[in-house]
Amino acid sequence: MTPAPLRFAISSAASADFVRLSGDANPLHVDPLYARRLQFGGTVVHGIHTLLTAWDLAFARLPEAEARALVRIAASFPNPVGQDQPIDCGLNLAADGASATLVADSGGRRVLSLRLDFAAGPALAEGLDLAGHGVPLEAALDQGFPPSDQSGSLDLGCDGEIAARLFPWLLGHYGPRLLAPILASTRLVGMKCPGLHSVFSGLSLDIAPGAEAGPQRLEWSVERLEERFRMVKIRVFAPGVQGRLDAFFRPKPVAQADYATVLGRVTPGQFAGQHALVIGGTRGAGEVTAKLLAAGGAQVVVSYHQGSGDAERVAAEIRSGGGHCAVLGLDVAAGAPAVADLFGPGLAPTHCYYFASPHIAPNKSRGWDAGLFAGFCRIYVDAFADLVRALADGPNPACTFFYPSSIYVEQPEKGFAEYAAAKGAGEALCVQLAARYPQARFLAPRLPRMATDQTASIVPIKSESALDTMLAHLIEPSLPH
């Protein structure tokens, strides 16, 4: 039997409810400023939240579902999904009623695969009354690979009011006896092991329908570690439920060279006389560029769109080392402001370094993604053109513009066709703008993959040093292509 597909989205409000219900307050799911520095580029829905929502909505439309006794759950979360993004869900029931498969896709990518196995017999035994019990909200454990904590236990809990709001069918049919261990699994992965730097990839749980209630705890222990993929497999046991969880240690945000290190790489006065506006100078290659310029005597202004704290951190580090750095809030996608008003008389930028970038998400489909390409072009082409016009038509027609392109323009990389094409369009734009503004100078070097937040991945990929790369291009500026 194949019921009609359904579409749903998980709102930010529902995600906040799920945090209170599960106790999984990992910043990957709840802190946009923190999450923007991770490989997904922003907050994402808990995998278990997607699983339970899809399961609840799909089975609520099947009157005969209540006649089945659940004996096994197996699920994987191959890709993340953001809050408020549409999710399309399809359910298929085996003709004999012994199993069901449920898949969910968002934006052309699979975000959930779920298999449920059933048997004749009773549902889970009663006796685990957790409906009034919540779970604590604690700080996620910050540990590396291999984890220092490799076993333990968690109290089970299931706030009945929140569960009834989020998963009414599941709560009514299975009760907290099943929901509580599943909710505890995401708290274990997101808060304990791996903890802060985690990605939940899947689970496999066996259900004993007639089991007697035991201690209201989830016991866990690390079963296996796979160093190459930084993967951890965890055995779990709870009353009537046992199985395994799979999770990865995701890379931590990339820390760039500190200012003291940068000072040792630059000749004093090397960039003296520059009034440098570094767009996106709060992390990655932009942060390194701001530090290099300041170390060489430039007057630097770093701009940020989100994360004023990162901008202030970079500026404070430069100033404490004797450099000059100011901070500017600027959303280039909203259109360039009157730059002269921002800098004041005589302080118009002589140089503009453009590191503004959306999250560089690869296209995992086989086709061309016009929406992805348009998103890149909005920042790499449209917003850059607006900024050039604001500077070259205004306070400094002779400004030098540094536009970092990518080696992917000439060396194709799977999944990055839209990104490379947008960067290529930016290079062509630089040529056209140079003809329009003959006093200005445009540099568009094709930079290699560098070690930044944007390039971090679970499986390490060779990346060049941002410090070495940017120093080479600032000392010997690349000519326009």
Order of alpha helices (4+ residues) and beta strands (2+ residues): beta-alpha-alpha-alpha-alpha-beta-beta-beta-beta-beta-beta-beta-alpha-alpha-alpha-beta-beta-beta-beta-alpha-beta-alpha-beta-alpha-beta-alpha-beta-alpha-alpha-beta-beta-alpha-beta-beta-alpha
